[in-house]
Amino acid sequence: MASITVPNPLPSPEQDAQDLRKAFQGWGTDEKAIIGILGHRKAAQRAAISETYARLYGESLLQRLHSELSGDFRGAVMLWTADPAERDAKLAHKALKKRDDRHVWVIIEVACASSSDHLMAVRKAYHSLFSSSIEEDVAFKFSETNPLRQLLVRLVSSYRYDGEHVDEEIAKSEAAELHDAIRRRSHAEVIRILSTRNKVQLKETFKHYEQNFGIAIDEDINNQGSSQLFSMLKAIVWCLTSPERHFAEVIRSSILGLGTDEASLTRSIVSRAEIDMKKIKEEYKKRYGTTLNDDVIGDTSGYYKSFLLALVGSADS
């Protein structure tokens, strides 16, 4: 369900590296050429271009992009061109330095909206980049008495089964356990279930939750109050089983208001363009009655807008 388009036939990494070099030379940078190349290549292709560029010209492609570009356009292109695991490790590290709850979403996204293999790669990259583990930095951010601390540490530490097997009896029993735990504020059971079960199993559990109790688990969580834990639980539930709902909301909230939250907008589009952007666009249109493309066009400008639109793809794709 990726949204980016890749040319056919695909130019070789050598050709792309040479064309990028040309875009950097002369009196001014050819931003359109950069978008035309990097905005239409998958992660493995971008990695091959970066490796080839360094071999041919003896300099880092990322460093050259940093020196040639500026503003939100530069930030988006560099995030997109970076290794995905290193990108998410850096996003998580930056988020842990912030204080507001919106930055906790970044940790939830990395832990819950990623595959187990990608989360493992992020953890390795984090350790290599920052000489600490993401688990210890998450734990350091929250007080010992904050249940969100244990939940997030468990989530970033998990390695979930990635198959399709579902145990119906466990789904039924844990739906009842979750319902009871949410009402009793029994954090231990909520943490255990959300941090250990695979995503297919959780989806079945949430289905039984709604069938048995007449309300979806995310709606029930909303009804329990506005504490930090409960406000994050909805994002966790969505990222685990229907991340398109979470990212549609993040994108919409980054656009609404007096100013655009470019960091959240960029992060959402860059991190999901190769995963489920088509689903996000469908969810966005269904929920908000407008297209994601139209809102990006209306709220951004210049090469930044053009680059985001290249990643988002056409409105009807």
C-alpha positions as CSV (number, residue, x, y, z in Angstrom):
1,M,0.0,0.0,0.0
2,A,2.9,2.3,-0.7
3,S,2.1,5.6,-2.5
4,I,5.4,6.5,-4.2
5,T,5.9,5.8,-7.9
6,V,9.2,4.4,-9.3
7,P,10.1,4.8,-13.0
8,N,10.2,1.9,-15.3
9,P,12.8,1.3,-16.5
10,L,14.7,2.2,-13.4
11,P,18.0,4.2,-13.9
12,S,21.0,2.6,-12.4
13,P,22.4,3.9,-9.0
14,E,25.4,5.2,-11.0
15,Q,23.1,7.2,-13.3
16,D,21.1,8.6,-10.4
17,A,24.2,9.6,-8.5
18,Q,25.6,11.4,-11.6
19,D,22.3,13.2,-12.1
20,L,22.2,14.3,-8.5
21,R,25.8,15.5,-8.8
22,K,24.7,17.6,-11.8
23,A,21.8,19.0,-9.7
24,F,24.2,20.2,-7.1
25,Q,26.6,21.9,-9.5
26,G,26.3,25.3,-11.3
27,W,25.0,28.6,-10.1
28,G,22.0,27.1,-8.3
29,T,20.7,23.8,-7.0
30,D,18.2,22.0,-9.3
31,E,15.6,21.1,-6.6
32,K,13.2,19.7,-9.2
33,A,15.8,17.1,-10.3
34,I,16.4,16.1,-6.7
35,I,12.7,15.6,-6.1
36,G,12.4,13.7,-9.4
37,I,15.1,11.3,-8.4
38,L,14.9,10.8,-4.6
39,G,11.1,11.3,-4.4
40,H,10.6,8.3,-6.7
41,R,13.0,5.7,-5.2
42,K,12.4,3.0,-2.6
43,A,14.6,2.6,0.5
44,A,16.9,0.0,-1.0
45,Q,17.3,2.1,-4.1
46,R,18.0,5.2,-2.1
47,A,20.6,3.3,-0.1
48,A,22.3,2.1,-3.3
49,I,22.3,5.7,-4.7
50,S,23.9,7.0,-1.4
51,E,26.6,4.3,-1.5
52,T,27.3,4.9,-5.2
53,Y,27.5,8.7,-4.7
54,A,30.0,8.3,-1.9
55,R,32.1,6.0,-3.9
56,L,32.1,8.2,-7.0
57,Y,32.5,11.6,-5.4
58,G,34.1,10.9,-2.0
59,E,31.5,12.7,0.0
60,S,28.3,11.8,1.8
61,L,25.1,12.4,-0.1
62,L,23.3,13.4,3.1
63,Q,25.9,16.0,3.9
64,R,25.7,17.4,0.4
65,L,21.9,17.6,0.6
66,H,22.3,19.4,3.9
67,S,24.6,22.0,2.4
68,E,22.6,22.4,-0.8
69,L,19.0,22.6,0.6
70,S,17.3,24.5,3.3
71,G,14.3,24.7,5.6
72,D,11.5,22.2,5.7
73,F,12.4,20.9,2.3
74,R,15.9,20.0,3.4
75,G,14.5,18.3,6.6
76,A,12.1,16.2,4.6
77,V,14.6,15.2,1.9
78,M,17.2,14.2,4.5
79,L,14.8,12.2,6.5
80,W,13.6,10.4,3.4
81,T,17.1,9.7,2.1
82,A,18.5,8.4,5.5
83,D,18.5,4.7,6.4
84,P,14.9,4.1,7.8
85,A,16.2,2.5,11.1
86,E,18.6,5.4,11.7
87,R,15.9,7.9,10.8
88,D,13.5,6.5,13.4
89,A,16.3,6.2,16.0
90,K,17.1,9.9,15.6
91,L,13.4,10.8,15.6
92,A,12.9,8.8,18.9
93,H,16.0,10.4,20.5
94,K,14.8,13.9,19.6
95,A,11.3,13.2,20.9
96,L,12.6,12.0,24.2
97,K,14.2,15.4,24.7
98,K,10.8,17.1,24.4
99,R,8.2,17.6,27.1
100,D,4.8,17.6,25.5
101,D,2.7,14.5,25.0
102,R,2.7,14.9,21.2
103,H,6.3,13.8,21.1
104,V,5.4,10.6,23.0
105,W,3.5,9.6,19.8
106,V,6.9,9.2,18.1
107,I,7.9,6.5,20.5
108,I,4.5,4.8,20.1
109,E,4.8,4.9,16.3
110,V,8.3,3.4,16.3
111,A,7.3,0.7,18.8
112,C,3.8,-0.2,17.6
113,A,3.4,0.8,13.9
114,S,6.6,-0.9,12.8
115,S,7.4,-4.5,12.1
116,S,9.3,-6.5,14.7
117,D,12.4,-6.6,12.5
118,H,12.3,-2.8,11.9
119,L,11.9,-2.1,15.6
120,M,14.9,-4.4,16.3
121,A,16.9,-2.4,13.6
122,V,15.9,0.9,15.3
123,R,17.1,-0.4,18.7
124,K,20.4,-1.4,17.2
125,A,20.8,1.9,15.4
126,Y,19.8,3.9,18.5
127,H,22.5,2.1,20.5
128,S,25.1,2.7,17.9
129,L,24.2,6.4,17.4
130,F,23.7,7.5,21.1
131,S,25.7,4.9,23.2
132,S,22.6,4.1,25.2
133,S,19.5,1.9,24.6
134,I,16.2,3.3,23.7
135,E,14.7,1.4,26.6
136,E,16.9,3.1,29.2
137,D,16.2,6.5,27.7
138,V,12.5,5.9,27.7
139,A,12.6,4.8,31.3
140,F,14.7,7.9,32.3
141,K,12.1,10.2,30.8
142,F,9.2,9.1,33.0
143,S,9.0,8.8,36.8
144,E,8.9,5.4,38.4
145,T,5.3,5.9,39.5
146,N,4.1,6.8,36.0
147,P,2.5,3.6,34.4
148,L,3.3,5.0,31.0
149,R,7.0,4.4,31.8
150,Q,6.5,0.6,32.1
151,L,4.2,0.4,29.2
152,L,6.5,2.3,26.8
153,V,9.6,0.4,27.9
154,R,7.8,-2.9,27.3
155,L,6.6,-1.7,23.9
156,V,10.0,-0.7,22.6
157,S,11.5,-3.9,24.0
158,S,9.0,-6.3,22.4
159,Y,9.6,-8.6,19.5
160,R,6.2,-9.9,18.4
161,Y,5.3,-13.0,16.6
162,D,4.8,-11.9,13.0
163,G,2.5,-14.8,11.7
164,E,-1.2,-15.1,11.2
165,H,-2.1,-17.6,13.9
166,V,-4.9,-16.5,16.2
167,D,-6.1,-18.2,19.4
168,E,-9.9,-17.4,19.6
169,E,-10.2,-18.4,23.3
170,I,-7.3,-16.2,24.3
171,A,-8.9,-13.3,22.3
172,K,-12.2,-13.7,24.1
173,S,-10.7,-14.0,27.5
174,E,-8.3,-11.1,27.1
175,A,-11.0,-8.9,25.7
176,A,-12.8,-9.4,29.0
177,E,-9.6,-8.9,31.0
178,L,-8.9,-5.6,29.1
179,H,-12.5,-4.4,29.7
180,D,-12.2,-5.1,33.4
181,A,-8.6,-3.7,33.7
182,I,-9.5,-0.4,31.9
183,R,-12.3,0.2,34.4
184,R,-10.3,-0.8,37.4
185,R,-7.3,1.2,36.2
186,S,-5.4,-2.1,36.5
187,H,-2.4,-1.1,34.4
188,A,-0.5,-4.4,34.7
189,E,-2.9,-6.4,32.6
190,V,-3.3,-3.7,30.0
191,I,0.5,-3.5,29.7
192,R,1.0,-7.2,29.5
193,I,-1.6,-7.8,26.8
194,L,-0.7,-4.7,24.6
195,S,3.1,-5.3,24.9
196,T,3.2,-9.1,24.2
197,R,0.5,-10.2,21.9
198,N,1.0,-10.1,18.1
199,K,-1.0,-7.7,16.0
200,V,-3.3,-10.2,14.4
201,Q,-4.1,-11.6,17.8
202,L,-4.8,-8.1,19.2
203,K,-7.0,-7.3,16.3
204,E,-9.2,-10.3,17.1
205,T,-9.2,-9.4,20.8
206,F,-10.4,-5.9,20.0
207,K,-13.1,-7.4,17.7
208,H,-14.4,-9.5,20.6
209,Y,-14.2,-6.4,22.9
210,E,-16.6,-4.5,20.7
211,Q,-18.9,-7.5,20.1
212,N,-19.1,-8.4,23.8
213,F,-19.3,-5.0,25.4
214,G,-21.0,-2.9,22.7
215,I,-18.2,-0.4,22.3
216,A,-14.9,-0.3,20.5
217,I,-11.9,-0.4,22.8
218,D,-10.6,3.0,21.6
219,E,-13.9,4.6,22.3
220,D,-14.1,3.0,25.7
221,I,-10.6,4.3,26.5
222,N,-11.7,7.8,25.5
223,N,-14.6,7.6,27.9
224,Q,-12.3,6.8,30.9
225,G,-10.8,10.3,31.2
226,S,-8.0,12.4,29.9
227,S,-5.0,11.2,31.9
228,Q,-1.7,10.9,30.1
229,L,-1.9,7.1,30.1
230,F,-5.4,6.9,28.6
231,S,-4.7,9.6,26.0
232,M,-1.7,7.5,24.9
233,L,-3.5,4.2,25.0
234,K,-5.7,5.1,22.0
235,A,-2.7,5.9,19.9
236,I,-1.1,2.6,21.0
237,V,-4.3,0.6,20.1
238,W,-4.5,2.4,16.7
239,C,-0.8,2.0,15.9
240,L,-0.9,-1.7,16.7
241,T,-3.9,-2.7,14.6
242,S,-4.9,0.2,12.3
243,P,-2.1,2.7,12.0
244,E,-3.8,4.5,9.1
245,R,-6.2,5.9,11.7
246,H,-3.4,7.3,13.9
247,F,-1.4,8.8,11.1
248,A,-4.5,10.4,9.4
249,E,-5.2,12.1,12.8
250,V,-1.6,13.2,13.2
251,I,-1.5,14.7,9.7
252,R,-4.8,16.5,10.2
253,S,-3.8,17.9,13.6
254,S,-0.5,19.1,12.1
255,I,-2.4,21.0,9.4
256,L,-5.2,22.5,11.5
257,G,-4.8,25.7,13.5
258,L,-2.8,28.9,13.0
259,G,0.4,27.3,12.0
260,T,1.5,24.0,10.4
261,D,3.4,21.5,12.5
262,E,5.9,20.7,9.8
263,A,7.8,18.2,11.9
264,S,4.7,16.0,12.5
265,L,3.5,16.4,8.9
266,T,7.0,15.5,7.5
267,R,7.4,12.5,9.9
268,S,4.1,11.0,9.1
269,I,4.4,11.2,5.3
270,V,8.1,10.2,5.2
271,S,7.7,7.3,7.5
272,R,4.5,5.9,5.9
273,A,5.0,6.6,2.2
274,E,6.5,3.1,1.6
275,I,4.2,1.3,4.0
276,D,0.5,2.3,4.1
277,M,0.1,5.8,2.7
278,K,-2.7,4.6,0.4
279,K,-4.7,3.4,3.4
280,I,-4.0,6.7,5.2
281,K,-5.3,8.7,2.2
282,E,-8.5,6.6,2.2
283,E,-8.9,7.0,6.0
284,Y,-8.2,10.8,5.7
285,K,-10.9,11.3,3.0
286,K,-13.4,9.2,4.8
287,R,-13.0,10.9,8.1
288,Y,-12.4,14.6,7.1
289,G,-14.3,14.8,3.7
290,T,-11.2,16.2,1.9
291,T,-8.1,14.6,0.4
292,L,-4.8,14.6,2.0
293,N,-3.3,15.9,-1.2
294,D,-5.6,19.0,-1.1
295,D,-4.7,19.8,2.5
296,V,-0.9,19.4,1.8
297,I,-1.4,21.8,-1.2
298,G,-3.3,24.3,0.8
299,D,-1.0,24.3,3.8
300,T,2.5,24.0,2.4
301,S,4.5,25.7,-0.4
302,G,7.5,25.6,-2.6
303,Y,9.7,22.6,-3.1
304,Y,8.6,21.3,0.4
305,K,5.1,21.0,-1.0
306,S,6.3,19.4,-4.2
307,F,8.4,16.8,-2.3
308,L,5.6,15.8,0.0
309,L,3.2,15.4,-2.9
310,A,5.7,13.2,-4.7
311,L,5.7,10.9,-1.6
312,V,2.0,11.0,-1.1
313,G,1.2,10.2,-4.8
314,S,-1.8,11.3,-6.8
315,A,-5.1,11.9,-5.0
316,D,-6.8,9.0,-6.8
317,S,-4.0,6.4,-6.2
